[in-house]
């Protein structure tokens, strides 16, 4: 059974920073892609950033230059460094892991990020 545990959410003022973490665990887990999604009230869940095996990254246009995704393969932990946060970044952020070898697609429980003055 695969489990994703997220942490690092909270409330900050505009211009502030937060760092989200996602710890993945599970027997036989082989992470192919680790990503972050977010969902604001009344809106659909949207992709924020992904990091693929080999280190290739992809970002939503709205966060380019402000957010940085990274991954520590030694302990299956992913990070999303969020700088210069804006009110429109307010959402529940979800970690997602894809295991292409075993056909798995896993989600964390979500962590709230609120950006407000």
Buried (B, 14 or more C-beta within 10 A) or exposed (E): EBEBBBEBBEEBEEEBEBBBBBBBEBEEBBBEBBBBBBBBEEEEBEBBBBBBEEEEBBBBEEBEEBBBBBBEEEEBBBBBBBBEBBEEBBBBBBBBBBBEEEEBEBBBEBBEBBBEE
